[in-house]
């Protein structure tokens, strides 16, 4: 589940974070994940 997104001022990266499950730190079992993609690849 995406929680929020942020585009960099240069327009090169789009960052997002998932909500995650409370108290879980391992992404494989539902913990929060933060990642980015090249913004041009999703336009």
C-alpha distance matrix in Angstrom:
0.0 3.8 6.3 9.4 11.6 15.3 18.0 21.0 24.4 25.8 23.3 22.8 19.3 15.8 13.7 10.0 8.3 5.2 5.9 7.6 10.3 13.3 16.1 14.6 15.3 15.2 12.2 13.8 13.5 10.0 11.0 9.5 9.8 11.4 12.7 14.8 16.2 19.6 19.2 22.0 20.1 17.6 20.3
3.8 0.0 3.8 5.9 7.8 11.5 14.2 17.3 20.6 22.2 19.7 19.4 15.9 12.4 10.3 6.6 5.7 4.3 6.3 9.1 12.4 14.9 17.5 16.2 16.2 16.4 13.4 15.6 15.8 12.4 12.3 9.7 9.2 9.5 10.5 12.0 13.6 16.8 16.1 19.1 17.8 15.2 17.6
6.3 3.8 0.0 3.8 7.2 10.6 13.9 16.8 19.9 22.0 20.0 20.1 16.7 13.2 10.7 7.1 5.6 5.1 5.4 9.1 12.2 13.8 16.5 16.0 16.1 17.2 14.7 17.4 17.3 13.6 12.7 9.7 10.1 9.9 11.8 13.3 15.5 18.5 17.5 20.9 20.1 17.5 19.5
9.4 5.9 3.8 0.0 3.8 7.0 10.4 13.4 16.2 18.5 16.6 17.1 13.9 10.4 8.2 5.6 6.0 7.6 8.8 12.3 15.6 16.9 19.4 18.9 18.4 19.5 16.9 19.9 20.2 16.7 15.4 12.0 11.5 10.0 11.2 11.7 13.8 16.3 14.9 18.4 18.2 15.7 17.3
11.6 7.8 7.2 3.8 0.0 3.8 6.8 10.0 12.9 15.0 12.8 13.4 10.3 6.8 5.5 4.4 7.0 9.6 11.8 15.0 18.5 20.1 22.2 21.4 20.3 21.1 18.2 21.1 22.1 18.9 17.5 13.9 12.4 10.0 9.9 9.3 10.9 12.9 11.4 14.9 15.1 12.8 14.1
15.3 11.5 10.6 7.0 3.8 0.0 3.8 6.4 9.3 11.6 10.1 11.0 8.3 5.7 5.0 6.4 9.3 12.6 14.8 17.8 21.4 22.6 24.4 23.6 22.1 23.0 20.4 23.4 24.7 21.7 19.9 16.1 14.3 11.2 10.6 9.2 10.8 12.0 10.4 14.0 15.1 13.3 14.2
18.0 14.2 13.9 10.4 6.8 3.8 0.0 3.8 6.5 8.2 6.3 7.7 5.9 4.5 6.3 8.9 12.4 15.6 18.2 21.1 24.7 26.1 27.8 26.8 25.1 25.6 22.8 25.7 27.3 24.5 22.8 19.1 16.8 13.5 12.0 9.4 9.9 9.9 7.7 11.1 12.9 11.6 11.8
21.0 17.3 16.8 13.4 10.0 6.4 3.8 0.0 3.8 5.4 5.3 6.4 5.6 6.5 8.0 11.3 14.5 18.1 20.7 23.2 26.9 28.0 29.3 28.3 26.2 26.8 24.3 27.2 29.1 26.5 24.5 20.8 18.3 14.6 13.0 10.2 10.9 10.3 8.9 12.0 14.3 13.9 14.0
24.4 20.6 19.9 16.2 12.9 9.3 6.5 3.8 0.0 3.8 5.3 7.9 8.7 10.0 11.7 14.9 18.0 21.6 24.0 26.7 30.3 31.3 32.6 31.8 29.7 30.5 28.0 31.0 32.9 30.2 28.1 24.4 22.1 18.4 16.8 14.0 14.3 12.9 11.2 13.5 16.4 16.1 15.4
25.8 22.2 22.0 18.5 15.0 11.6 8.2 5.4 3.8 0.0 3.8 5.5 7.9 10.3 12.7 16.3 19.6 23.1 25.9 28.4 32.1 33.3 34.5 33.3 31.0 31.4 28.8 31.6 33.7 31.4 29.4 25.8 23.1 19.4 17.2 13.9 13.4 11.3 10.0 11.5 14.7 15.2 14.5
23.3 19.7 20.0 16.6 12.8 10.1 6.3 5.3 5.3 3.8 0.0 3.8 6.0 7.8 10.9 14.3 17.9 21.1 24.1 26.6 30.4 32.0 33.4 32.1 30.0 30.1 27.2 29.8 31.9 29.5 27.9 24.4 21.5 18.1 15.6 12.1 11.0 8.8 6.6 8.2 11.4 11.6 10.7
22.8 19.4 20.1 17.1 13.4 11.0 7.7 6.4 7.9 5.5 3.8 0.0 3.8 7.0 10.1 13.6 17.2 20.4 23.6 25.7 29.5 31.3 32.4 30.7 28.4 28.2 25.3 27.6 30.1 28.0 26.4 23.1 19.9 16.5 13.6 9.9 8.5 5.8 5.3 7.0 9.6 10.8 10.9
19.3 15.9 16.7 13.9 10.3 8.3 5.9 5.6 8.7 7.9 6.0 3.8 0.0 3.8 6.4 10.0 13.4 16.6 19.9 21.9 25.7 27.5 28.7 26.9 24.7 24.5 21.6 24.1 26.4 24.3 22.6 19.3 16.2 12.7 9.9 6.3 5.7 4.8 4.9 8.1 9.6 10.1 11.3
15.8 12.4 13.2 10.4 6.8 5.7 4.5 6.5 10.0 10.3 7.8 7.0 3.8 0.0 3.8 6.8 10.5 13.5 16.7 19.1 22.9 24.8 26.3 24.7 22.8 22.8 19.7 22.2 24.2 21.7 20.3 16.9 14.0 10.9 8.5 5.4 5.5 6.4 5.3 9.1 9.7 8.8 10.4
13.7 10.3 10.7 8.2 5.5 5.0 6.3 8.0 11.7 12.7 10.9 10.1 6.4 3.8 0.0 3.8 7.1 10.5 13.6 15.8 19.6 21.3 22.6 21.1 19.3 19.5 16.6 19.5 21.3 18.7 17.0 13.4 10.7 7.4 5.8 4.2 6.7 9.0 8.9 12.7 12.8 11.8 13.8
10.0 6.6 7.1 5.6 4.4 6.4 8.9 11.3 14.9 16.3 14.3 13.6 10.0 6.8 3.8 0.0 3.8 6.9 10.0 12.4 16.1 18.0 19.7 18.3 16.9 17.2 14.2 17.1 18.4 15.6 14.1 10.6 8.3 5.9 5.8 6.3 8.8 11.8 11.5 15.1 14.5 12.9 15.2
8.3 5.7 5.6 6.0 7.0 9.3 12.4 14.5 18.0 19.6 17.9 17.2 13.4 10.5 7.1 3.8 0.0 3.8 6.6 8.8 12.5 14.2 15.9 14.6 13.4 14.1 11.4 14.6 15.4 12.4 10.6 7.0 5.6 4.4 6.5 8.8 11.8 15.1 15.2 18.8 17.9 16.2 18.8
5.2 4.3 5.1 7.6 9.6 12.6 15.6 18.1 21.6 23.1 21.1 20.4 16.6 13.5 10.5 6.9 3.8 0.0 3.8 5.7 9.4 11.8 13.8 12.3 12.0 12.4 9.6 12.4 12.7 9.3 8.3 5.4 5.4 6.6 8.9 11.6 14.1 17.6 17.8 21.0 19.6 17.7 20.5
5.9 6.3 5.4 8.8 11.8 14.8 18.2 20.7 24.0 25.9 24.1 23.6 19.9 16.7 13.6 10.0 6.6 3.8 0.0 3.8 6.8 8.7 11.4 10.7 11.3 12.6 10.7 13.4 12.5 8.8 7.8 5.7 7.8 9.5 12.4 15.2 17.8 21.3 21.2 24.5 23.2 21.1 23.7
7.6 9.1 9.1 12.3 15.0 17.8 21.1 23.2 26.7 28.4 26.6 25.7 21.9 19.1 15.8 12.4 8.8 5.7 3.8 0.0 3.8 6.5 8.6 7.2 8.2 9.3 7.8 10.3 9.0 5.3 4.5 4.1 7.3 10.2 13.3 16.6 19.2 22.9 23.3 26.6 24.9 23.2 26.1
10.3 12.4 12.2 15.6 18.5 21.4 24.7 26.9 30.3 32.1 30.4 29.5 25.7 22.9 19.6 16.1 12.5 9.4 6.8 3.8 0.0 3.8 6.3 5.5 8.2 9.6 9.4 11.1 8.5 5.5 5.6 7.2 10.6 13.8 16.9 20.3 23.0 26.6 27.1 30.3 28.6 26.7 29.6
13.3 14.9 13.8 16.9 20.1 22.6 26.1 28.0 31.3 33.3 32.0 31.3 27.5 24.8 21.3 18.0 14.2 11.8 8.7 6.5 3.8 0.0 3.8 5.6 8.5 11.1 11.8 13.9 11.2 8.8 7.7 8.9 12.7 15.5 18.9 22.3 25.3 29.0 29.3 32.7 31.3 29.5 32.2
16.1 17.5 16.5 19.4 22.2 24.4 27.8 29.3 32.6 34.5 33.4 32.4 28.7 26.3 22.6 19.7 15.9 13.8 11.4 8.6 6.3 3.8 0.0 3.8 6.5 9.5 11.4 13.4 10.9 9.5 7.8 9.7 13.3 16.1 19.7 23.3 26.4 30.1 30.9 34.3 32.8 31.4 34.3
14.6 16.2 16.0 18.9 21.4 23.6 26.8 28.3 31.8 33.3 32.1 30.7 26.9 24.7 21.1 18.3 14.6 12.3 10.7 7.2 5.5 5.6 3.8 0.0 3.8 5.9 7.9 9.6 7.3 6.4 4.8 7.8 11.0 14.2 17.5 21.2 24.1 27.9 29.0 32.2 30.5 29.3 32.4
15.3 16.2 16.1 18.4 20.3 22.1 25.1 26.2 29.7 31.0 30.0 28.4 24.7 22.8 19.3 16.9 13.4 12.0 11.3 8.2 8.2 8.5 6.5 3.8 0.0 3.8 6.3 8.9 8.0 7.6 4.5 6.7 9.1 12.0 15.2 18.9 22.0 25.7 27.1 30.3 28.7 27.9 31.1
15.2 16.4 17.2 19.5 21.1 23.0 25.6 26.8 30.5 31.4 30.1 28.2 24.5 22.8 19.5 17.2 14.1 12.4 12.6 9.3 9.6 11.1 9.5 5.9 3.8 0.0 3.8 5.4 5.6 6.6 4.8 7.6 8.9 12.2 14.6 18.4 21.1 24.8 26.5 29.5 27.5 26.9 30.4
12.2 13.4 14.7 16.9 18.2 20.4 22.8 24.3 28.0 28.8 27.2 25.3 21.6 19.7 16.6 14.2 11.4 9.6 10.7 7.8 9.4 11.8 11.4 7.9 6.3 3.8 0.0 3.8 5.4 5.2 4.1 5.9 6.1 9.7 11.7 15.4 17.8 21.5 23.2 26.0 23.9 23.3 26.7
13.8 15.6 17.4 19.9 21.1 23.4 25.7 27.2 31.0 31.6 29.8 27.6 24.1 22.2 19.5 17.1 14.6 12.4 13.4 10.3 11.1 13.9 13.4 9.6 8.9 5.4 3.8 0.0 3.8 5.8 6.9 9.5 9.5 13.0 14.4 17.8 19.7 23.3 25.2 27.7 25.1 24.6 28.2
13.5 15.8 17.3 20.2 22.1 24.7 27.3 29.1 32.9 33.7 31.9 30.1 26.4 24.2 21.3 18.4 15.4 12.7 12.5 9.0 8.5 11.2 10.9 7.3 8.0 5.6 5.4 3.8 0.0 3.8 6.0 9.5 10.9 14.7 16.7 20.2 22.3 26.1 27.5 30.2 27.7 26.8 30.3
10.0 12.4 13.6 16.7 18.9 21.7 24.5 26.5 30.2 31.4 29.5 28.0 24.3 21.7 18.7 15.6 12.4 9.3 8.8 5.3 5.5 8.8 9.5 6.4 7.6 6.6 5.2 5.8 3.8 0.0 3.8 6.7 8.7 12.5 14.8 18.3 20.6 24.3 25.4 28.2 26.0 24.7 28.0
11.0 12.3 12.7 15.4 17.5 19.9 22.8 24.5 28.1 29.4 27.9 26.4 22.6 20.3 17.0 14.1 10.6 8.3 7.8 4.5 5.6 7.7 7.8 4.8 4.5 4.8 4.1 6.9 6.0 3.8 0.0 3.8 6.5 10.1 13.0 16.7 19.5 23.3 24.4 27.5 25.7 24.5 27.8
9.5 9.7 9.7 12.0 13.9 16.1 19.1 20.8 24.4 25.8 24.4 23.1 19.3 16.9 13.4 10.6 7.0 5.4 5.7 4.1 7.2 8.9 9.7 7.8 6.7 7.6 5.9 9.5 9.5 6.7 3.8 0.0 3.8 6.8 10.1 13.7 16.7 20.4 21.3 24.6 23.2 21.9 24.9
9.8 9.2 10.1 11.5 12.4 14.3 16.8 18.3 22.1 23.1 21.5 19.9 16.2 14.0 10.7 8.3 5.6 5.4 7.8 7.3 10.6 12.7 13.3 11.0 9.1 8.9 6.1 9.5 10.9 8.7 6.5 3.8 0.0 3.8 6.6 10.2 13.2 16.9 18.1 21.3 19.8 18.9 22.1
11.4 9.5 9.9 10.0 10.0 11.2 13.5 14.6 18.4 19.4 18.1 16.5 12.7 10.9 7.4 5.9 4.4 6.6 9.5 10.2 13.8 15.5 16.1 14.2 12.0 12.2 9.7 13.0 14.7 12.5 10.1 6.8 3.8 0.0 3.8 7.2 10.7 14.1 15.3 18.7 17.7 17.0 19.9
12.7 10.5 11.8 11.2 9.9 10.6 12.0 13.0 16.8 17.2 15.6 13.6 9.9 8.5 5.8 5.8 6.5 8.9 12.4 13.3 16.9 18.9 19.7 17.5 15.2 14.6 11.7 14.4 16.7 14.8 13.0 10.1 6.6 3.8 0.0 3.8 7.0 10.6 12.2 15.4 14.2 14.0 17.0
14.8 12.0 13.3 11.7 9.3 9.2 9.4 10.2 14.0 13.9 12.1 9.9 6.3 5.4 4.2 6.3 8.8 11.6 15.2 16.6 20.3 22.3 23.3 21.2 18.9 18.4 15.4 17.8 20.2 18.3 16.7 13.7 10.2 7.2 3.8 0.0 3.8 7.0 8.6 11.8 11.1 11.2 14.0
16.2 13.6 15.5 13.8 10.9 10.8 9.9 10.9 14.3 13.4 11.0 8.5 5.7 5.5 6.7 8.8 11.8 14.1 17.8 19.2 23.0 25.3 26.4 24.1 22.0 21.1 17.8 19.7 22.3 20.6 19.5 16.7 13.2 10.7 7.0 3.8 0.0 3.8 5.9 8.5 7.4 8.1 11.1
19.6 16.8 18.5 16.3 12.9 12.0 9.9 10.3 12.9 11.3 8.8 5.8 4.8 6.4 9.0 11.8 15.1 17.6 21.3 22.9 26.6 29.0 30.1 27.9 25.7 24.8 21.5 23.3 26.1 24.3 23.3 20.4 16.9 14.1 10.6 7.0 3.8 0.0 3.8 5.5 5.6 7.4 9.4
19.2 16.1 17.5 14.9 11.4 10.4 7.7 8.9 11.2 10.0 6.6 5.3 4.9 5.3 8.9 11.5 15.2 17.8 21.2 23.3 27.1 29.3 30.9 29.0 27.1 26.5 23.2 25.2 27.5 25.4 24.4 21.3 18.1 15.3 12.2 8.6 5.9 3.8 0.0 3.8 5.4 5.6 6.5
22.0 19.1 20.9 18.4 14.9 14.0 11.1 12.0 13.5 11.5 8.2 7.0 8.1 9.1 12.7 15.1 18.8 21.0 24.5 26.6 30.3 32.7 34.3 32.2 30.3 29.5 26.0 27.7 30.2 28.2 27.5 24.6 21.3 18.7 15.4 11.8 8.5 5.5 3.8 0.0 3.8 5.5 5.3
20.1 17.8 20.1 18.2 15.1 15.1 12.9 14.3 16.4 14.7 11.4 9.6 9.6 9.7 12.8 14.5 17.9 19.6 23.2 24.9 28.6 31.3 32.8 30.5 28.7 27.5 23.9 25.1 27.7 26.0 25.7 23.2 19.8 17.7 14.2 11.1 7.4 5.6 5.4 3.8 0.0 3.8 5.9
17.6 15.2 17.5 15.7 12.8 13.3 11.6 13.9 16.1 15.2 11.6 10.8 10.1 8.8 11.8 12.9 16.2 17.7 21.1 23.2 26.7 29.5 31.4 29.3 27.9 26.9 23.3 24.6 26.8 24.7 24.5 21.9 18.9 17.0 14.0 11.2 8.1 7.4 5.6 5.5 3.8 0.0 3.8
20.3 17.6 19.5 17.3 14.1 14.2 11.8 14.0 15.4 14.5 10.7 10.9 11.3 10.4 13.8 15.2 18.8 20.5 23.7 26.1 29.6 32.2 34.3 32.4 31.1 30.4 26.7 28.2 30.3 28.0 27.8 24.9 22.1 19.9 17.0 14.0 11.1 9.4 6.5 5.3 5.9 3.8 0.0
